[in-house]
Amino acid sequence: MHDWPAHTGGDGIISFEQANVVHMGDLVFNLRLPALDRPGGCRITGWIALLERIVREYPADAIYIFGRAGPGVAVTGRKDDLRLQRDFLSALLDHVRAEIAAGKSRDEIVKAAVELKSFPEHGPLTDRVLTAAYEELTPGA
């Protein structure tokens, strides 16, 4: 389906066309903090682009199966759930980008277990999530 890294460098999507079902694997963490596997090839910008492409290319009424979900949250959903994952990842990058622009160091950014205002269900950002975003935004730093 795609040729750029997203959650990892080797994500897969399986489409069951006659059933109108799309298995997303770990490309969607429904209403929970995603695992950003930088050593495994994660590229948040690629993940965002892939989710946008899926929303455009698959039928409006497709059912999506997710790799992970928050406690008590369904592991299936619709396009709005993919958009929410995309928006969370975009907000994460925006947050870290703003912190960098404010002159904060990597350590200052990573230590602050903040919660993104529009995504309280995801909980506080972990050092791993913040580190992944920081590394993507500051290659070679």
C-alpha positions in Angstrom: 0.0 0.0 0.0 2.8 2.5 0.7 6.4 3.0 0.2 7.5 5.2 3.1 8.0 4.4 6.8 5.1 5.1 9.1 4.7 3.3 12.5 7.8 1.3 11.5 9.8 0.7 8.3 7.6 -2.3 7.4 4.0 -1.7 8.1 1.3 -3.5 6.3 -2.3 -2.9 5.5 -4.6 -5.8 4.5 -7.8 -4.9 2.6 -10.7 -7.4 2.4 -12.4 -5.7 -0.5 -15.5 -7.9 -0.7 -16.1 -7.5 3.0 -15.2 -3.7 2.9 -12.8 -4.2 5.8 -9.3 -2.8 6.1 -6.9 -4.2 8.7 -4.6 -1.4 9.8 -2.4 -3.2 12.3 -0.4 -0.8 14.5 -1.0 2.1 12.2 -4.0 3.0 14.4 -3.8 3.1 18.2 -7.4 3.9 18.9 -7.7 6.5 21.6 -4.4 5.7 23.2 -0.8 6.9 23.0 0.9 5.3 20.0 4.2 3.5 20.1 6.7 5.4 17.9 9.3 2.9 17.0 12.2 5.1 15.8 14.8 2.3 15.8 12.3 0.2 13.7 12.0 3.0 11.2 9.1 5.2 12.5 8.5 8.4 10.5 5.7 10.4 12.0 5.3 12.5 8.8 5.1 9.4 6.7 2.5 8.0 9.1 0.4 11.1 8.8 0.7 11.0 5.0 -0.3 7.3 4.9 -3.4 7.9 7.1 -4.5 10.8 4.8 -4.0 8.5 1.7 -6.1 5.7 3.3 -8.9 8.1 4.1 -8.9 9.3 0.5 -8.6 5.9 -1.2 -10.9 3.5 0.7 -14.7 3.6 0.6 -16.5 6.0 3.0 -18.3 3.1 4.7 -15.2 0.8 5.2 -14.7 -0.8 8.6 -11.2 -0.5 10.0 -9.5 -3.0 12.3 -6.9 -1.4 14.6 -3.8 -3.0 16.1 -4.3 -1.3 19.5 -7.0 0.5 21.5 -7.3 2.2 24.8 -8.9 0.5 27.8 -12.6 -0.2 27.0 -12.2 1.2 23.5 -13.2 -0.7 20.3 -10.5 -2.1 18.1 -12.6 -1.4 15.1 -13.8 1.9 13.7 -14.4 4.3 10.8 -12.5 6.9 8.9 -13.0 9.5 11.6 -10.8 7.3 13.9 -8.0 7.4 11.3 -8.4 11.2 11.1 -8.1 11.4 14.9 -4.9 9.3 14.8 -3.6 11.6 12.1 -4.6 14.7 14.0 -2.9 13.4 17.2 0.3 12.8 15.4 0.2 16.2 13.8 -0.5 17.9 17.1 2.5 16.0 18.6 4.8 17.3 16.0 3.4 20.8 16.3 3.9 20.7 20.1 7.5 19.6 19.9 8.2 22.0 17.0 6.9 24.9 19.2 9.0 23.7 22.1 12.1 23.7 19.9 11.3 27.1 18.6 11.0 28.3 22.2 14.6 27.3 22.7 14.0 24.3 24.9 16.5 21.5 24.9 15.8 17.9 24.1 16.0 17.0 27.8 13.6 19.8 28.8 11.1 18.7 26.1 11.3 15.0 26.9 11.0 15.5 30.7 7.7 17.4 30.4 5.0 14.7 30.5 2.4 17.1 29.1 -1.0 16.2 27.8 -2.1 17.5 24.4 -5.2 19.6 25.1 -7.3 18.3 22.3 -6.4 14.7 23.0 -6.9 14.0 26.8 -7.9 10.4 26.1 -4.3 9.7 24.9 -2.9 10.6 28.3 0.4 12.4 29.1 3.1 12.2 26.4 5.9 9.8 27.4 9.6 10.4 27.0 9.7 7.9 24.2 7.0 9.6 22.2 8.5 13.0 22.7 12.0 11.7 21.9 10.7 10.2 18.6 9.1 13.5 17.6 12.2 15.5 18.6 14.5 13.2 16.7 12.4 13.4 13.6 12.3 17.2 13.7 16.0 17.6 14.4 17.8 15.0 12.4 21.5 14.8 13.3 21.1 16.9 16.5 
